[in-house]
Amino acid sequence: MCYCDPHLEAEALGATIQWEQADQCSSLKWPGDAERGKLPHDVRTPEEAVKSGRVSVAIDTIRRLASMLRDGPLLMASVSGPFTLAGRLTQLPREGAQSHEAFPEEALDLAASTITKISGAFAEAGARLIFIHEELLPPLSSESCDVWASLLAPVLNVIRFYETLPVLLMTDEHYLSQNIDLVFQRSWDCILCPVLQPSTLEPFAGIPEGTTAPLGFALPLRAFDTHANDSTNAGEALKRVVSGFRPSLLTTAGDVPPATDMKHLLKVLESVPRSY
């Protein structure tokens, strides 16, 4: 994984990252009198954002690794989804994302254009798999799902243009469960990767039978917090996933906790059947 920073695009568009000393949790501050729920004034353009400091560093990192590791590891990067970035642009709290209308159209358009530019730059530099991480997803109607698909279409197209694999990573467990039918009724030019249900560590029961879309699954982090002999540990979760589905990709819904027994986890991963 070459670059995965949830605040990369917002900072590139003009936000300042602030760190709270108590728990080192980052927050965003926009210049001027940025009003909650509206697009900030003097926000940068997507063309300016892709040339900003840390985006340039990310691009250079991928390019250097691609030149050094030819035919080696799969280089991956991550960008925010359009709803997620629009929510950060408008300082929309998670509890405020109750409908598609809560996201201003101009914020969604800017978000989609920005991640299209940055995704294309990552893929051109040598990334061969790009996660589009949608962690803030409102309840969708058929019409708003069409809007979401239209926002994602240019992102997927530019990633595919460079023969890179796009993965739509959806980790808003609450709203995803409400939208699961709409999401899987569509035809997507990417791997769909929903988070598993944290209560049972099982794939979504709502995924329609006969779904032909390439699937991935994101394991909830609590799967990695338990002891090796616990029935809810990562090993048991992985076994249940691979026995019921043939996912194209297994990942986590966030950073693996520091207390994870990495030796045990590596043994579990080695036991998972792979097809090439």
C-alpha positions, 0 to 999 in steps of 0.5 A: 500500500503506497498511499492511504490518507483519508485527508489527502484530497481535502488538504490538497483542496485547501484545508489545514489538518489539525491534531488534537494532543489528547488522542492525536485525532486529526480534524480539518479546518478550512480557511476563511469563514467556512460555513458548515453545510456549504462549500468553502470559499477560495477552495482550490481547483482539481487541477491545483489540488493534484499539484499540491505538496503531499499529492505530489509526494504520493505520486513520486512515491508510487513512481519510484516504487514502480520503477524499482519493483518491476514485476514485484508487489502489487502497488496500491493507493486509496482515494476518498469516495465522492460522498465522503470527500463532499462531506469533508468539504462541507464539514458535514458530520456523520449524523447529518448525512441523512439524505442525498440532499444534505450534500450540495451539488457543487461539493459533489461535483468538485469531489468527483473531479478531484478524485478523478484527477488524483486517481488518474495521476496515481494510476499513471505513476504505476499504482495497479489497484486503487481503493475508492473509499466511501465511508460516508454514504447516505440512504439512497433512492434509485435516483440518488444511486444514479447520481452516485454512479454518474459521479463515480463513472469518470473515476472508474474510467480514468483508472481503467484507462491506465489498466489499473483495477478500481475497488469500491470500498464501502465501510458505512455499515449502517447505510450500506445495509439499507442500500445493499439492493440498490448497489448490487442491482447496478452494473459496476466497472469495478470490484464491489467491496462492502464491509462485513457485518460486525455482529456475525462476521458474515457477508451481507445476507442482502446481496442478491443471489446470482450476483455476478459482480466481482466481490471483495469483502472488508473485515471489521477490525474487531476480528483482529482484536481477539485471541487465536482460539476465539471463534470470532478471530480473523482466522474463523472469519476468513474461513467463513468468507472463503467457504461461502463466496469466492471474493476477488479481494479480502481487506480490512475496514481500517488499520489493523490494531497494533495489538494484533498477533501478526505471526498468527495473522500471517499463518491465517493468510497463508492458509487462505486458498488463492487463485491466480 
